Amino acid sequence: MAAPVPLLELASVHTHIGRYHILHGVDLAVPEGYVSVLLGRNGAGKTTALRTIMGLWRASQGAIRFAGREIAALPTPAIARLGIAYVPESMGVFTALTVAENFRLADWRGDPAPARLEAVMAAFPVLAEKWRARAGTLSGGQKQMLAIGRAMAAEHRLLIIDEPSKGLAPVMVAQLTEALARLKESHTTILLVEQNFAMARALGDHVAVMEDGRIVHRGEMAALAADIALQTRLLGLSLASHQ
């Protein structure tokens, strides 16, 4: 069977922040049409990798290619316009605006296309229920769904999501996992950083594990989920302990 075509590739990427050398030659491929999960302990460099992809921090060495185009030197707005949507850990929703108004700001080209909004509401039906509510009145999980849904509403080829379950109650994590599973069914290409291993296992097709700014493991999520010894060696805790 032929290997999936990578939509995003990082090749020997190094990132320095001030005098600190954070990424040390990261190689990563995100296949088109799949969910790729980036795992690792706190401080491994996962968020730095995402911010480097988006041009928020500059790679000091190496190549970053999106759909075959080198993007490492591009400004962040130009990277976004190529079709990469980024949902940071902070979510970044406009709490004083309604859910509807947040969606109107989703796409720099204007209001999201009706078909895209329909797809978002199918994935996150609670947003339709809260359409006229101010975003500040939503629960943490609902705000996270709004942040992801807003990114989905804009035209994109890749959705990058950083720690969507962080700080959420288990019931909200379950709802968010279910919503992202519906999104996965549409074959949206996703790069997901996630510390909740149960969510990662439920959603991921491919996985890469970071440690000290390097990729130390890459492969199929199913294989990692089946290998408790490997989970423990790479992550310190098994996926089974987080069910």
N, C-alpha and C positions, 0 to 999 in steps of 0.2 A: 504493500500500500504506500502511495506517495505521501511524503510529509506535507502537513498543512502549509499553505502559503503564508509567510509572515507579513503582517500589515505594518508592524512596528519592529524595528531592530535597533538594539544598542550594541556597539562593538567596541570593546576595550575603553569604556567610558570612565574617566576620572573627573571628580569634582572636588575643588577646594573651596572652602568657605573661610575667608580670612586666611589665617595661618594653618587652619585645620584641613587635613586631607581626608575627605569623607568617603568618597567612592574610589575604589582601587581596581580599575579595569573591569567594569561590569559588562558582561555579555548577556543579552536577554532578547528573546524573540517572542512576539505576541502574534499567534496565528489568527488570520481573519476568520470571523464567524464563530469563535470559541471564547470561553471565559478562562483567562489566565490569572492565577493567583500568585501574589508575591508574599511569602511568609518570612518570618524571622523574629528574633527577640527584639525588645525595645532597644533602640539605638543602633540597629544593624545597618541602617541607611536606606530603608524602604521609602520614606517620605522624601528624602533627598533625591532618590532616583526619579520619583514622580515629578518633583519640582524642576529637576534638570531636563526631563523630557519636555516640559512646558516652557522652558526658557526662563523660569523665575530665578533659577541659579544656573550659571553657565558652566558647561563642561569645559574643563581645562585641557582635556585630551580625549581623543576617540571620536567615533561617529554615531550619530543618531539619524536613522532613516525612517521616514513615514511614507508608505506607498512608493518606495524606491527613491524618494527625494531626501536629500540631506537637509536636516532642519536645525542642527545644533546652533547655527549662527543667527537664526531668525528671531525677531522679537516675539514676545508671547502673543500679542493679538494676531500676528500673521500665522502662528502655529495653530491657534484656535480656528482661524478662518479656513485652514486646510481640512478641517473636519475632526478635530480632537476636542471633546468636551471633558472638562476636569471638575470633579466634585471634591473639594478639599475637606480635610478633617473638620474644619470649622464650619462647614455647610455654606455659610455666606448668604443665607436668605435675608430678604428685606422685611424685618419683623413689623414695621409700621404699615406695610402695604398688604393688601389682600392676596390670597392665593392667585386669583385671576390676574392681578397687577404684576405679581412676580413672574407669571408666565409671559406677560406682554413684554417683559424685559429680557426674555430668554434668548432671543435671536436678534442679532444686530441688523438683520435684513428687514425686520418688522415683526408683526404678530406671527406666531407659529402657525403652520399650515393645519387646517382642520383634521386631516388624516393623522398627523403627528400627535395632536392633542388627543384624538380618539384612542390612539395606541397607548398613550401615557395613562389615560383614565382607565383603560382596561387593565393595565399593570398595577395601578395605584388607585383603586376606586374610592378610597377615603378622600382623595383630593377633590373629586367631583362633589362629594358631600360637603366639603369645607370651602367650596369655590369662592364664596363671598366673605369668608372669615379672614380676619387679619392673621398674618403668618405668626405673629407673636403669641397668639392664643393656642397654637397647635402644640401637641406634645412633642417630646424630643424625637420620637420615632416618626411622627408625621412631618416634622421639619426636615428630617433626613430624606423622607420620601419626596417632599417638595423639591429639595435640592437636586436629587437624582432625576426626578421627573422634569424639572426645568431644563436640565442638561439634555435629556432625551428629546425635548420638544424642538430644540435647535437641530438643524441639519448637521449630521456628523457621521463619521465612519468608525470612530473609536471613542469609547466612554471609559474614562479613568476615574476610579472611585477610591478614596483614601479612608480607611477605617470607618465604614458606615455604621457599624454596630457599637462603636465606642460610647460608653456611658448610658446605653439603653437598657431598660428592664428586659428580662428574658421574654416576656410576652411580646414586646415590641420587636425584639430581635427575630422572633419566629415570624411575625407578620412581614418584616422587611425581607427576610429570606424567601418567603413565599412570593412576595412581589418581584424580587430579583429573579427568581426561578421562572416566573412568567415572562420576564424580559429576555431571559436566556433562550426561551423557546422560539423567539423571533430571530435567533442567530445574530444578535447584536454582538459585536466584538467588544469585550470588556477586559480591562486590566484592573484587578482588584487587590488592594492591600487590606488585609483583615487579620486581626488577632484572634477572633472567635473561630476556633478550628472546626467546630461543627458546621458553621456557616460556610467556611472555606471548602469543606468536603462536599457539602450539599450542592455548591454552585460550580466548583472548579472543574475544568477539563484538564488543564495543564497547570503545573506548579513549579515555581522556582523559590529556593530558600536562600536568604541572604544572611551573612555573618561578617561583621567587621568590614562592611563596605564591599563585600565580594559575593558573587553567586557561588554557593558551595554545593548546590544540588539542583537538578532540573529533571523533569520527567512528567509522567501522567499522575494526576491526583489520585486515581483509583489505586495505583501501585503504592503511593505513600500512605494512603488510608489503610491499606492492608498490612503494612509493615510497622508494627509497634516499636520494634527495636530501632528502626531508622528514624521514626518520629522522635523518640526519646533522645537519640544521639544528636539530631539536628536542632530540635526545638526545646528539649528539656522536659517536655510533657507529651503524652500521647494524645492523639485525637479522641480516643475512647474516654479519656478522663474529662472531656468537655461536652459529653452528650447530655 
